[in-house]
Amino acid sequence: MTILDKIIERKRIEVEKAKALVPFEELLNYPYFNVACLSLRESILDPQKTGIIAEYKRASPSKGDINSTAKVEDVVKAYEEAGASAVSVLTDGEFFKGNLEDLSKAREAINIPILRKEFIVDKYQITEAKAYGADVILLIAACLKKEEVQEFAAYAHQIGLNVLLEVHNEQELLDNLFDDIDAIGVNNRNLKDFSVDLNHSYELLDKIPSEYIKVSESGISDPTTIKALKKAGFQSFLIGENFMKTADPGKAIKDFVKEI
């Protein structure tokens, strides 16, 4: 069983427990559920911003603890001030030490789109994302059947959320080119063994239709990499642990942006 298999198995159990604790209908009454979402497309294409989706992440299965002391509200505010187009907030508790409250704390602190970084296997989690203040959800093709991707993306759009689809290979891309997807991210990290290869992005770039925002994800730790990806045609760059692994993630992103 791969790490991804273990995460998904655990996630299905977590979702059922969450449904028992907070019924679907109750989520619809949460204050953020009725707040209009910010546009991921507009923010990424804003020439005043960097195209970076900067991540708040305490830990990961491959690296263990990354940064358990930096407060989410401080980090995301620094990301916004440095010119990030959006922030990504990990909400998985078992493997990444995140939680849903991090989403709400981030929402209170910033005015750029927030991605709920999660392994979504159920529409309930999409409703949670909206209820806790997210603007964007992540759908991982490797975790879902194409019918689920289509259903989940349509539901997300129905309640006002933006959708980022993550793919790892050409087949996952071609199987999931649905109208309700706003952006397509090529994950350079193999979710089965967590190895990283930036060639994944370059190999799939020209196969992504122009109507989708093109995002390169993971393994980006050098400003020159951003320059090369941008020159090739990527519009956005999801940067995970590169900032969080430092003592001061806010300073790290500011120094990084100066070199782009």
Contacts in CASP RR format, 6 or more apart in sequence:
PFRMAT RR
TARGET T0000
AUTHOR 0000-0000-0000
METHOD contacts of the structure
MODEL  1
MTILDKIIERKRIEVEKAKALVPFEELLNYPYFNVACLSLRESILDPQKT
GIIAEYKRASPSKGDINSTAKVEDVVKAYEEAGASAVSVLTDGEFFKGNL
EDLSKAREAINIPILRKEFIVDKYQITEAKAYGADVILLIAACLKKEEVQ
EFAAYAHQIGLNVLLEVHNEQELLDNLFDDIDAIGVNNRNLKDFSVDLNH
SYELLDKIPSEYIKVSESGISDPTTIKALKKAGFQSFLIGENFMKTADPG
KAIKDFVKEI
1 9 0 8 1.000
2 191 0 8 1.000
2 192 0 8 1.000
2 193 0 8 1.000
3 61 0 8 1.000
3 62 0 8 1.000
3 95 0 8 1.000
3 191 0 8 1.000
3 192 0 8 1.000
3 193 0 8 1.000
3 194 0 8 1.000
4 142 0 8 1.000
4 143 0 8 1.000
4 191 0 8 1.000
4 192 0 8 1.000
7 61 0 8 1.000
7 92 0 8 1.000
7 94 0 8 1.000
7 95 0 8 1.000
7 119 0 8 1.000
8 119 0 8 1.000
8 121 0 8 1.000
8 143 0 8 1.000
10 94 0 8 1.000
10 95 0 8 1.000
11 92 0 8 1.000
11 119 0 8 1.000
11 121 0 8 1.000
12 121 0 8 1.000
12 122 0 8 1.000
14 94 0 8 1.000
15 121 0 8 1.000
15 122 0 8 1.000
15 124 0 8 1.000
15 125 0 8 1.000
18 124 0 8 1.000
18 128 0 8 1.000
19 124 0 8 1.000
24 124 0 8 1.000
24 127 0 8 1.000
27 33 0 8 1.000
27 124 0 8 1.000
27 127 0 8 1.000
27 128 0 8 1.000
27 130 0 8 1.000
27 131 0 8 1.000
28 127 0 8 1.000
28 131 0 8 1.000
30 131 0 8 1.000
30 132 0 8 1.000
32 104 0 8 1.000
32 107 0 8 1.000
32 130 0 8 1.000
32 131 0 8 1.000
32 132 0 8 1.000
32 133 0 8 1.000
33 127 0 8 1.000
33 130 0 8 1.000
33 131 0 8 1.000
33 159 0 8 1.000
35 133 0 8 1.000
36 160 0 8 1.000
37 113 0 8 1.000
37 130 0 8 1.000
37 134 0 8 1.000
37 135 0 8 1.000
37 136 0 8 1.000
37 160 0 8 1.000
37 161 0 8 1.000
37 162 0 8 1.000
38 111 0 8 1.000
38 112 0 8 1.000
38 113 0 8 1.000
38 114 0 8 1.000
38 135 0 8 1.000
39 113 0 8 1.000
39 135 0 8 1.000
39 162 0 8 1.000
40 86 0 8 1.000
40 113 0 8 1.000
40 115 0 8 1.000
40 135 0 8 1.000
40 136 0 8 1.000
40 162 0 8 1.000
40 164 0 8 1.000
40 182 0 8 1.000
40 183 0 8 1.000
40 213 0 8 1.000
41 162 0 8 1.000
41 182 0 8 1.000
41 183 0 8 1.000
41 213 0 8 1.000
43 49 0 8 1.000
43 85 0 8 1.000
43 86 0 8 1.000
43 112 0 8 1.000
43 113 0 8 1.000
44 51 0 8 1.000
44 85 0 8 1.000
44 86 0 8 1.000
44 183 0 8 1.000
44 213 0 8 1.000
44 235 0 8 1.000
44 236 0 8 1.000
45 213 0 8 1.000
45 235 0 8 1.000
46 85 0 8 1.000
48 83 0 8 1.000
49 83 0 8 1.000
49 84 0 8 1.000
49 85 0 8 1.000
49 112 0 8 1.000
50 82 0 8 1.000
50 83 0 8 1.000
50 84 0 8 1.000
50 85 0 8 1.000
50 257 0 8 1.000
50 260 0 8 1.000
51 84 0 8 1.000
51 85 0 8 1.000
51 86 0 8 1.000
51 235 0 8 1.000
51 236 0 8 1.000
51 237 0 8 1.000
52 79 0 8 1.000
52 83 0 8 1.000
52 84 0 8 1.000
52 85 0 8 1.000
52 226 0 8 1.000
52 236 0 8 1.000
52 237 0 8 1.000
52 238 0 8 1.000
52 239 0 8 1.000
52 253 0 8 1.000
52 257 0 8 1.000
53 84 0 8 1.000
53 85 0 8 1.000
53 86 0 8 1.000
53 87 0 8 1.000
53 88 0 8 1.000
53 115 0 8 1.000
53 215 0 8 1.000
53 236 0 8 1.000
53 237 0 8 1.000
53 238 0 8 1.000
53 239 0 8 1.000
54 76 0 8 1.000
54 79 0 8 1.000
54 82 0 8 1.000
54 84 0 8 1.000
54 86 0 8 1.000
54 87 0 8 1.000
54 88 0 8 1.000
54 239 0 8 1.000
54 240 0 8 1.000
54 243 0 8 1.000
54 253 0 8 1.000
55 87 0 8 1.000
55 88 0 8 1.000
55 89 0 8 1.000
55 90 0 8 1.000
55 117 0 8 1.000
55 238 0 8 1.000
55 239 0 8 1.000
55 240 0 8 1.000
55 241 0 8 1.000
55 243 0 8 1.000
55 244 0 8 1.000
56 70 0 8 1.000
56 72 0 8 1.000
56 75 0 8 1.000
56 76 0 8 1.000
56 79 0 8 1.000
56 87 0 8 1.000
56 88 0 8 1.000
56 89 0 8 1.000
56 90 0 8 1.000
56 102 0 8 1.000
56 106 0 8 1.000
56 244 0 8 1.000
56 249 0 8 1.000
57 66 0 8 1.000
57 67 0 8 1.000
57 88 0 8 1.000
57 90 0 8 1.000
57 96 0 8 1.000
57 117 0 8 1.000
57 240 0 8 1.000
57 241 0 8 1.000
57 244 0 8 1.000
58 65 0 8 1.000
58 66 0 8 1.000
58 67 0 8 1.000
58 68 0 8 1.000
58 90 0 8 1.000
58 96 0 8 1.000
58 97 0 8 1.000
58 98 0 8 1.000
58 244 0 8 1.000
59 65 0 8 1.000
59 66 0 8 1.000
59 68 0 8 1.000
59 95 0 8 1.000
59 96 0 8 1.000
59 97 0 8 1.000
60 66 0 8 1.000
60 95 0 8 1.000
60 96 0 8 1.000
60 241 0 8 1.000
61 95 0 8 1.000
61 96 0 8 1.000
61 194 0 8 1.000
62 194 0 8 1.000
63 241 0 8 1.000
63 245 0 8 1.000
65 97 0 8 1.000
66 241 0 8 1.000
66 244 0 8 1.000
66 245 0 8 1.000
67 244 0 8 1.000
67 245 0 8 1.000
67 246 0 8 1.000
67 249 0 8 1.000
68 97 0 8 1.000
70 244 0 8 1.000
70 248 0 8 1.000
70 249 0 8 1.000
71 105 0 8 1.000
72 89 0 8 1.000
72 102 0 8 1.000
72 105 0 8 1.000
72 106 0 8 1.000
72 109 0 8 1.000
73 105 0 8 1.000
73 106 0 8 1.000
73 108 0 8 1.000
73 109 0 8 1.000
75 243 0 8 1.000
75 244 0 8 1.000
75 249 0 8 1.000
75 250 0 8 1.000
76 87 0 8 1.000
76 89 0 8 1.000
76 106 0 8 1.000
76 109 0 8 1.000
76 110 0 8 1.000
76 114 0 8 1.000
77 109 0 8 1.000
77 110 0 8 1.000
78 249 0 8 1.000
78 250 0 8 1.000
78 251 0 8 1.000
78 253 0 8 1.000
78 254 0 8 1.000
79 87 0 8 1.000
79 110 0 8 1.000
79 243 0 8 1.000
79 249 0 8 1.000
79 250 0 8 1.000
79 253 0 8 1.000
80 87 0 8 1.000
80 109 0 8 1.000
80 110 0 8 1.000
80 111 0 8 1.000
80 112 0 8 1.000
81 254 0 8 1.000
82 250 0 8 1.000
82 253 0 8 1.000
82 254 0 8 1.000
82 256 0 8 1.000
82 257 0 8 1.000
83 257 0 8 1.000
84 112 0 8 1.000
84 253 0 8 1.000
85 112 0 8 1.000
85 113 0 8 1.000
85 236 0 8 1.000
86 112 0 8 1.000
86 113 0 8 1.000
86 114 0 8 1.000
86 115 0 8 1.000
86 135 0 8 1.000
86 136 0 8 1.000
86 236 0 8 1.000
87 106 0 8 1.000
87 110 0 8 1.000
87 112 0 8 1.000
87 113 0 8 1.000
87 114 0 8 1.000
87 115 0 8 1.000
88 114 0 8 1.000
88 115 0 8 1.000
88 117 0 8 1.000
88 138 0 8 1.000
88 238 0 8 1.000
88 240 0 8 1.000
89 98 0 8 1.000
89 102 0 8 1.000
89 103 0 8 1.000
89 106 0 8 1.000
89 114 0 8 1.000
89 115 0 8 1.000
89 116 0 8 1.000
89 117 0 8 1.000
89 134 0 8 1.000
90 96 0 8 1.000
90 97 0 8 1.000
90 98 0 8 1.000
90 102 0 8 1.000
90 117 0 8 1.000
90 118 0 8 1.000
91 98 0 8 1.000
91 99 0 8 1.000
91 100 0 8 1.000
91 102 0 8 1.000
91 103 0 8 1.000
91 116 0 8 1.000
91 117 0 8 1.000
91 118 0 8 1.000
92 98 0 8 1.000
92 117 0 8 1.000
92 118 0 8 1.000
92 119 0 8 1.000
93 99 0 8 1.000
100 128 0 8 1.000
100 132 0 8 1.000
101 132 0 8 1.000
103 114 0 8 1.000
103 116 0 8 1.000
103 129 0 8 1.000
103 132 0 8 1.000
103 133 0 8 1.000
103 134 0 8 1.000
104 132 0 8 1.000
104 133 0 8 1.000
106 114 0 8 1.000
107 114 0 8 1.000
107 132 0 8 1.000
107 133 0 8 1.000
107 134 0 8 1.000
113 135 0 8 1.000
113 136 0 8 1.000
113 162 0 8 1.000
114 133 0 8 1.000
114 134 0 8 1.000
114 135 0 8 1.000
114 136 0 8 1.000
115 134 0 8 1.000
115 135 0 8 1.000
115 136 0 8 1.000
115 137 0 8 1.000
115 138 0 8 1.000
115 164 0 8 1.000
116 128 0 8 1.000
116 129 0 8 1.000
116 132 0 8 1.000
116 134 0 8 1.000
116 136 0 8 1.000
116 137 0 8 1.000
116 138 0 8 1.000
117 138 0 8 1.000
118 125 0 8 1.000
118 129 0 8 1.000
118 137 0 8 1.000
118 138 0 8 1.000
119 140 0 8 1.000
119 143 0 8 1.000
120 126 0 8 1.000
120 137 0 8 1.000
120 138 0 8 1.000
120 139 0 8 1.000
120 140 0 8 1.000
120 143 0 8 1.000
120 144 0 8 1.000
120 152 0 8 1.000
121 143 0 8 1.000
121 144 0 8 1.000
123 151 0 8 1.000
123 152 0 8 1.000
123 155 0 8 1.000
125 137 0 8 1.000
126 137 0 8 1.000
126 152 0 8 1.000
126 155 0 8 1.000
126 156 0 8 1.000
126 159 0 8 1.000
126 161 0 8 1.000
127 159 0 8 1.000
129 137 0 8 1.000
129 161 0 8 1.000
130 159 0 8 1.000
130 160 0 8 1.000
130 161 0 8 1.000
134 161 0 8 1.000
135 161 0 8 1.000
135 162 0 8 1.000
136 161 0 8 1.000
136 162 0 8 1.000
136 163 0 8 1.000
136 164 0 8 1.000
136 182 0 8 1.000
137 152 0 8 1.000
137 156 0 8 1.000
137 161 0 8 1.000
137 162 0 8 1.000
137 163 0 8 1.000
137 164 0 8 1.000
138 164 0 8 1.000
138 166 0 8 1.000
139 149 0 8 1.000
139 152 0 8 1.000
139 153 0 8 1.000
139 163 0 8 1.000
139 164 0 8 1.000
139 165 0 8 1.000
139 166 0 8 1.000
139 181 0 8 1.000
140 166 0 8 1.000
140 191 0 8 1.000
141 149 0 8 1.000
141 165 0 8 1.000
141 166 0 8 1.000
141 167 0 8 1.000
141 168 0 8 1.000
141 172 0 8 1.000
141 173 0 8 1.000
141 175 0 8 1.000
141 176 0 8 1.000
142 166 0 8 1.000
142 168 0 8 1.000
142 172 0 8 1.000
142 191 0 8 1.000
144 152 0 8 1.000
146 175 0 8 1.000
146 176 0 8 1.000
149 165 0 8 1.000
149 176 0 8 1.000
149 178 0 8 1.000
149 181 0 8 1.000
150 176 0 8 1.000
150 178 0 8 1.000
150 180 0 8 1.000
152 163 0 8 1.000
153 163 0 8 1.000
153 165 0 8 1.000
153 178 0 8 1.000
153 180 0 8 1.000
153 181 0 8 1.000
154 178 0 8 1.000
154 180 0 8 1.000
156 162 0 8 1.000
156 163 0 8 1.000
156 180 0 8 1.000
157 163 0 8 1.000
157 180 0 8 1.000
162 182 0 8 1.000
162 183 0 8 1.000
163 180 0 8 1.000
163 181 0 8 1.000
163 182 0 8 1.000
163 183 0 8 1.000
164 181 0 8 1.000
164 182 0 8 1.000
164 183 0 8 1.000
164 184 0 8 1.000
164 185 0 8 1.000
164 215 0 8 1.000
165 176 0 8 1.000
165 181 0 8 1.000
165 183 0 8 1.000
165 184 0 8 1.000
165 185 0 8 1.000
166 184 0 8 1.000
166 185 0 8 1.000
166 186 0 8 1.000
166 187 0 8 1.000
166 217 0 8 1.000
167 173 0 8 1.000
167 176 0 8 1.000
167 184 0 8 1.000
167 185 0 8 1.000
167 186 0 8 1.000
167 187 0 8 1.000
167 204 0 8 1.000
168 186 0 8 1.000
168 187 0 8 1.000
168 190 0 8 1.000
168 191 0 8 1.000
168 200 0 8 1.000
169 200 0 8 1.000
169 204 0 8 1.000
170 203 0 8 1.000
170 204 0 8 1.000
170 207 0 8 1.000
173 184 0 8 1.000
173 204 0 8 1.000
173 207 0 8 1.000
173 208 0 8 1.000
174 207 0 8 1.000
177 209 0 8 1.000
177 212 0 8 1.000
181 212 0 8 1.000
182 212 0 8 1.000
182 213 0 8 1.000
183 212 0 8 1.000
183 213 0 8 1.000
183 214 0 8 1.000
183 215 0 8 1.000
183 236 0 8 1.000
184 208 0 8 1.000
184 212 0 8 1.000
184 213 0 8 1.000
184 214 0 8 1.000
184 215 0 8 1.000
185 214 0 8 1.000
185 215 0 8 1.000
185 216 0 8 1.000
185 217 0 8 1.000
185 238 0 8 1.000
186 200 0 8 1.000
186 201 0 8 1.000
186 204 0 8 1.000
186 205 0 8 1.000
186 208 0 8 1.000
186 214 0 8 1.000
186 215 0 8 1.000
186 216 0 8 1.000
186 217 0 8 1.000
187 200 0 8 1.000
187 217 0 8 1.000
187 218 0 8 1.000
188 196 0 8 1.000
188 197 0 8 1.000
188 198 0 8 1.000
188 199 0 8 1.000
188 200 0 8 1.000
188 201 0 8 1.000
188 216 0 8 1.000
188 217 0 8 1.000
188 218 0 8 1.000
188 219 0 8 1.000
188 220 0 8 1.000
189 195 0 8 1.000
189 196 0 8 1.000
189 217 0 8 1.000
189 218 0 8 1.000
189 219 0 8 1.000
190 196 0 8 1.000
190 197 0 8 1.000
196 218 0 8 1.000
196 219 0 8 1.000
198 216 0 8 1.000
198 219 0 8 1.000
198 220 0 8 1.000
198 225 0 8 1.000
201 216 0 8 1.000
201 229 0 8 1.000
201 232 0 8 1.000
201 234 0 8 1.000
202 232 0 8 1.000
205 214 0 8 1.000
205 232 0 8 1.000
205 233 0 8 1.000
205 234 0 8 1.000
208 214 0 8 1.000
213 235 0 8 1.000
213 236 0 8 1.000
214 233 0 8 1.000
214 234 0 8 1.000
214 235 0 8 1.000
214 236 0 8 1.000
215 234 0 8 1.000
215 235 0 8 1.000
215 236 0 8 1.000
215 237 0 8 1.000
215 238 0 8 1.000
216 229 0 8 1.000
216 234 0 8 1.000
216 236 0 8 1.000
216 237 0 8 1.000
216 238 0 8 1.000
217 237 0 8 1.000
217 238 0 8 1.000
218 238 0 8 1.000
218 240 0 8 1.000
219 225 0 8 1.000
219 240 0 8 1.000
219 242 0 8 1.000
220 226 0 8 1.000
220 229 0 8 1.000
220 237 0 8 1.000
220 238 0 8 1.000
220 239 0 8 1.000
220 240 0 8 1.000
220 242 0 8 1.000
221 239 0 8 1.000
221 242 0 8 1.000
223 256 0 8 1.000
223 257 0 8 1.000
223 259 0 8 1.000
223 260 0 8 1.000
224 259 0 8 1.000
226 237 0 8 1.000
226 260 0 8 1.000
227 260 0 8 1.000
229 237 0 8 1.000
230 237 0 8 1.000
242 252 0 8 1.000
242 256 0 8 1.000
243 249 0 8 1.000
243 250 0 8 1.000
243 252 0 8 1.000
243 253 0 8 1.000
243 256 0 8 1.000
246 252 0 8 1.000
END
